[in-house]
């Protein structure tokens, strides 16, 4: 579902070049839940942006569901993103002048092919995340946890094969963070999506079936959950 080959990202900082990603290679099969971990500055958010087609690599390639996206013209890239990716941002990214229902419905209005009743789907998703009685509320009238639940519903409105999440519980307290995580995992199971989640939180990453750890722009660990847990247990002994 996701293939990354030789991915590099560098930026100019004055007279010098800063290498953020230094050659990343991995694949993600359909339906897998992958947590990308690493310290601040390790390159994990840059990697997620490249997977989403929100940035262009300095070298290498990203393929989503067989389509090479890294160097597509913007209009074609927007079509691929609309059909293929649901995105959950740490800061929610809701449109303040739209209600919860309208925010969830927006990707359908922009990208749908008309084969599904978007309004019914949006209402169904908001009910599933516990906001059936808040559909007409604007973001300013919702708590942070409620706003993130709206963002979850929006990410799944088009039944995307891939959902990317950038620190989805990072702005929430422990209770709301746990609730949002449970909802994300349940939606992911029900919809059968491939989920790639960036986090610095080991507890959140412990729910993933696979954990990729970045350090200084390189993959230093890539293990299935059971392998990682066995390794940690061995060290503890």
Buried (B, 14 or more C-beta within 10 A) or exposed (E): BBBBBEBBBBEEEEEEEEBBBBBBEBEBEEBBBBBBBBEEEBBBBBBBBBBBBBBBBBEBBBBBBEBEBBEBEEEEBBEBBBBBBBBBBBEBEBEEEBBBBBBBBBBBEEBBEEEEEBEEBBBBBBEBBEBEEBBEBBBEEBEBBBBBBBBBBBBBBBEBBBBBBBBBBBBBEEEBBBBBBEBBBEBBEEBEBBBBBBBBBEEBBEBBEBBBBBBBBBBEBBBEBEEBEEEEEEEEE
